Amino acid sequence: MEAPQYVAARVQRALAEDDRTSELGIRVDVRGDQLFLRGHVTGEEHRRLMERVAQEAAPELHVHNELQVVQVREPGEDEHLD
């Protein structure tokens, strides 16, 4: 069986390199046959894609998607510096 840190690195690489996700800031933890995704993403669709890519990269593990969706808003008024 592959060491947990190698599985986590493989999944992180897949999340970073897959065109559907291209995500570097996600924490991947492996505990036994469980894989946990933790961090923040910008939408529910992106959250689902992250889970799918992780499952494809480590099909032998059960993926727990603990990613949180954050709301990204348009900037407010311009800031004026004097």
C-alpha positions in Angstrom: 0.0 0.0 0.0 1.2 3.5 -0.9 2.2 5.7 2.0 -0.4 8.3 2.9 1.8 11.3 2.2 2.4 10.1 -1.3 -1.3 9.6 -1.9 -1.9 13.1 -0.6 0.8 14.5 -2.9 -0.6 12.7 -5.9 -4.1 14.2 -5.2 -2.7 17.7 -4.6 -0.8 17.4 -7.9 -3.9 16.3 -9.7 -5.9 19.2 -8.3 -3.2 21.6 -9.4 -2.7 20.2 -12.9 -6.2 19.2 -13.9 -7.7 21.9 -16.2 -11.1 21.5 -14.5 -9.7 22.6 -11.1 -6.2 24.2 -11.3 -6.2 24.7 -7.6 -3.1 25.0 -5.4 -4.5 26.0 -2.0 -6.4 22.9 -1.0 -5.3 20.7 2.0 -5.4 17.0 1.4 -5.2 14.6 4.3 -5.2 10.8 4.2 -6.2 8.7 7.2 -6.4 5.0 6.4 -8.8 4.6 3.5 -10.3 8.1 4.0 -9.2 11.2 2.1 -10.2 14.7 3.3 -10.3 17.8 1.2 -10.1 21.1 3.2 -9.9 24.7 2.2 -12.0 27.3 0.4 -13.3 27.5 -3.1 -15.3 30.1 -5.0 -18.4 28.1 -6.0 -20.4 24.9 -5.5 -19.5 23.6 -9.0 -15.8 24.1 -8.3 -16.3 22.2 -5.0 -17.9 19.3 -6.8 -15.1 19.3 -9.5 -12.5 19.2 -6.8 -14.1 16.1 -5.3 -14.4 14.4 -8.7 -10.7 15.0 -9.5 -9.6 13.8 -6.1 -11.7 10.6 -6.5 -10.2 10.0 -9.9 -6.7 10.5 -8.5 -7.3 8.1 -5.6 -10.2 5.8 -6.5 -9.2 3.4 -3.7 -10.1 6.0 -1.0 -13.4 7.4 0.3 -13.3 11.2 -0.3 -14.7 13.5 2.3 -15.3 16.9 0.8 -15.0 19.5 3.6 -14.3 22.4 1.2 -16.1 25.6 2.1 -17.6 27.8 -0.6 -16.8 31.5 -0.1 -18.7 34.3 -1.7 -16.7 36.5 -3.9 -18.1 40.0 -4.4 -17.4 42.8 -6.7 -15.1 45.5 -5.2 -16.9 48.4 -3.6 -16.1 52.0 -4.2 -12.7 53.0 -5.4 -10.2 53.8 -2.7 -8.7 57.2 -3.0 -5.3 57.8 -1.5 -4.2 61.4 -0.9 
